[in-house]
Amino acid sequence: MSSKDILKGESRDGYVKIDRYNENKIEAVASHYKDILSQLGENPEREGLLKTPERVAKALQYLTHGYDLKPDEILRSAMFEEDYSQMVVVKDIEVYSMCEHHMLPFFGKAHIAYIPNGHIVGLSKIPRVVDAFARRLQVQERLTNEIRDCIQNTLSPMGVAVVMECRHLCMSMRGVQKQNSVTTTSAFTGTFLSNDKTRAEFLRLITASLD
């Protein structure tokens, strides 16, 4: 850990939350937000706003910490040789990201499948890859493709399928202000792209209920 990084722990009911921040980045970003508050007509010196620039800087650093992660290395850390060639599906993965156009959140779920070709990966690594790409300034279309390409290029499976369903606050809070709209994107490789039955099975599985 760099000397410029600071760790802060907070104990609540036996649980210690540890956040890592770059102190220099926090100070730089916070100074800009103090000016932004003034430009918006606020008084950055009033009690309720005194620590707001620092809080916003820390929040932004956390929400974009994916830039410091290497998704392919996350997958390689838990790759195993296995003679299994049926579909592996991880669905309903929570997604939280920031739209790069307005820096407002978008959030929803990702559904991911791959068909192994000699290697499987620890199941927890797939949601971690989603987070590594989502915790950056993004557009949903690129995020969908990046997840697909990372899994395909790292595992070399027979195919990868990714479907994302998200709500965008840039649509519901501003602009057209459509609160109930959902954006769906998809990306496929290999068997999912060439075989209609395989793709249909994936779509059926991600919409099926276990009840």
Legacy VTK file of the C-alpha trace (Angstrom):
# vtk DataFile Version 3.0
C-alpha trace
ASCII
DATASET POLYDATA
POINTS 211 float
0.000 0.000 0.000
1.344 3.423 -0.950
2.166 5.906 1.777
-0.344 8.161 0.078
-3.110 5.665 0.796
-4.965 5.752 4.080
-6.982 2.975 5.671
-9.952 3.723 7.847
-11.754 1.114 9.927
-15.091 1.459 11.650
-16.376 -1.185 14.051
-20.098 -1.874 14.199
-21.454 -4.896 16.014
-18.181 -6.758 15.628
-17.828 -5.931 11.918
-14.952 -3.745 10.816
-15.432 -1.890 7.574
-12.118 -0.958 5.945
-11.952 1.628 3.173
-8.806 2.560 1.275
-8.391 6.075 -0.071
-5.624 7.995 -1.771
-5.220 11.064 0.414
-3.818 13.266 -2.354
-6.704 12.438 -4.676
-9.234 13.103 -1.925
-7.805 16.555 -1.264
-7.641 17.454 -4.962
-11.194 16.337 -5.781
-12.625 17.863 -2.593
-11.143 21.270 -3.431
-13.014 21.290 -6.740
-16.291 20.342 -5.098
-16.000 23.252 -2.700
-15.919 25.559 -5.743
-18.811 23.652 -7.336
-20.973 24.204 -4.247
-20.273 27.916 -4.452
-21.137 28.010 -8.162
-24.449 26.289 -7.408
-25.350 29.123 -5.035
-24.584 27.299 -1.804
-22.386 28.290 1.100
-19.699 25.585 1.467
-18.808 26.993 4.890
-22.168 26.310 6.505
-22.274 23.469 9.016
-24.116 20.928 6.873
-21.707 21.320 3.961
-18.348 21.670 5.695
-17.366 18.038 5.120
-19.420 17.475 1.966
-16.534 17.990 -0.513
-14.456 15.375 1.300
-17.394 12.971 1.528
-18.128 13.343 -2.194
-14.448 12.823 -3.064
-14.342 9.607 -1.025
-17.608 8.393 -2.530
-16.355 9.008 -6.060
-13.080 7.261 -5.367
-14.972 4.224 -4.098
-17.484 4.258 -6.958
-14.658 4.291 -9.515
-12.188 1.950 -7.808
-12.569 -0.483 -10.710
-9.815 1.420 -12.508
-7.378 -0.101 -10.016
-8.592 -3.675 -10.591
-7.521 -6.176 -13.256
-10.547 -8.319 -14.149
-8.566 -10.942 -16.079
-6.339 -11.510 -13.046
-9.435 -11.915 -10.884
-10.546 -14.793 -13.116
-7.085 -16.369 -13.346
-6.818 -16.436 -9.554
-9.452 -19.182 -9.421
-9.249 -21.138 -12.693
-9.420 -24.912 -12.441
-9.125 -27.714 -14.959
-12.413 -29.591 -15.054
-14.069 -31.995 -17.477
-17.404 -30.181 -17.578
-18.912 -28.871 -20.803
-22.456 -27.862 -19.886
-23.723 -24.354 -19.364
-22.751 -22.510 -16.174
-25.129 -19.667 -15.327
-24.748 -16.975 -12.672
-27.796 -14.734 -12.731
-29.211 -11.769 -10.828
-25.782 -10.263 -10.146
-26.328 -6.794 -8.692
-24.827 -4.022 -10.805
-24.058 -0.468 -9.653
-22.270 1.883 -12.008
-21.960 5.536 -13.033
-23.065 6.886 -16.393
-20.116 8.661 -17.999
-22.353 11.204 -19.727
-23.923 12.763 -16.612
-22.098 10.971 -13.767
-25.404 9.742 -12.417
-25.881 6.137 -11.259
-27.379 3.293 -13.190
-28.123 -0.007 -11.528
-29.755 -3.352 -12.102
-28.793 -6.971 -12.700
-26.422 -8.949 -14.875
-27.008 -12.517 -16.030
-23.915 -14.371 -17.229
-23.282 -17.823 -18.648
-20.352 -19.653 -20.172
-19.753 -23.150 -21.512
-16.418 -24.474 -20.222
-13.780 -25.801 -22.569
-11.453 -27.528 -20.132
-11.500 -24.841 -17.426
-14.031 -23.566 -14.932
-13.733 -20.554 -12.641
-14.704 -20.000 -9.011
-18.283 -18.739 -9.060
-17.586 -15.707 -6.877
-15.099 -14.408 -9.443
-17.782 -13.688 -12.035
-19.593 -11.097 -9.860
-16.173 -9.659 -8.986
-15.429 -9.176 -12.674
-18.789 -7.416 -13.059
-17.858 -5.055 -10.213
-14.367 -4.431 -11.602
-15.841 -3.076 -14.838
-18.955 -1.492 -13.311
-16.985 0.575 -10.775
-15.815 2.925 -13.512
-17.449 5.643 -15.558
-19.448 3.576 -18.001
-22.158 3.163 -20.576
-24.219 0.002 -20.289
-23.435 -1.129 -23.813
-19.660 -1.057 -23.279
-19.963 -2.615 -19.831
-21.845 -5.578 -21.317
-19.168 -6.126 -23.967
-16.260 -5.744 -21.542
-17.619 -8.446 -19.240
-18.210 -10.773 -22.194
-14.763 -10.209 -23.692
-12.931 -10.635 -20.386
-14.522 -14.037 -19.733
-14.038 -15.174 -23.333
-10.408 -14.069 -23.595
-9.389 -15.391 -20.168
-11.216 -18.732 -19.946
-11.425 -19.509 -23.697
-14.797 -21.217 -23.229
-17.003 -22.518 -26.025
-19.196 -19.470 -25.577
-20.167 -16.597 -23.289
-23.532 -14.906 -22.804
-24.205 -11.661 -20.953
-27.553 -9.920 -20.466
-27.896 -6.745 -18.418
-31.070 -5.014 -17.238
-30.577 -1.581 -15.687
-32.390 1.565 -14.625
-30.629 4.853 -15.393
-31.098 7.854 -13.138
-30.128 10.134 -16.021
-33.447 9.049 -17.574
-35.598 9.057 -14.448
-34.272 12.140 -12.586
-33.651 14.425 -15.563
-34.211 14.511 -19.307
-37.278 12.478 -20.280
-37.974 11.623 -16.587
-39.320 8.132 -17.289
-39.158 6.450 -13.896
-40.116 2.923 -14.951
-37.939 2.441 -18.018
-35.443 -0.427 -18.068
-32.573 -0.753 -20.537
-31.599 -4.274 -21.631
-28.342 -5.086 -23.388
-26.896 -8.419 -24.477
-23.629 -9.791 -25.826
-22.779 -13.329 -26.983
-19.823 -15.309 -28.283
-19.274 -18.797 -29.642
-22.079 -21.311 -29.200
-24.449 -18.705 -27.798
-24.032 -16.718 -30.995
-24.225 -19.573 -33.485
-26.722 -21.935 -31.861
-30.295 -20.719 -31.418
-31.180 -23.570 -29.028
-28.258 -22.803 -26.707
-29.112 -19.118 -26.639
-32.802 -19.907 -26.006
-31.856 -22.210 -23.113
-29.816 -19.417 -21.519
-32.678 -16.943 -21.861
-35.080 -19.483 -20.378
-32.800 -20.158 -17.410
-32.324 -16.502 -16.495
-36.082 -15.898 -16.474
-36.996 -19.123 -14.633
-37.862 -19.173 -10.958
-36.621 -21.822 -8.513
-39.966 -21.784 -6.691
LINES 1 212
211 0 1 2 3 4 5 6 7 8 9 10 11 12 13 14 15 16 17 18 19 20 21 22 23 24 25 26 27 28 29 30 31 32 33 34 35 36 37 38 39 40 41 42 43 44 45 46 47 48 49 50 51 52 53 54 55 56 57 58 59 60 61 62 63 64 65 66 67 68 69 70 71 72 73 74 75 76 77 78 79 80 81 82 83 84 85 86 87 88 89 90 91 92 93 94 95 96 97 98 99 100 101 102 103 104 105 106 107 108 109 110 111 112 113 114 115 116 117 118 119 120 121 122 123 124 125 126 127 128 129 130 131 132 133 134 135 136 137 138 139 140 141 142 143 144 145 146 147 148 149 150 151 152 153 154 155 156 157 158 159 160 161 162 163 164 165 166 167 168 169 170 171 172 173 174 175 176 177 178 179 180 181 182 183 184 185 186 187 188 189 190 191 192 193 194 195 196 197 198 199 200 201 202 203 204 205 206 207 208 209 210
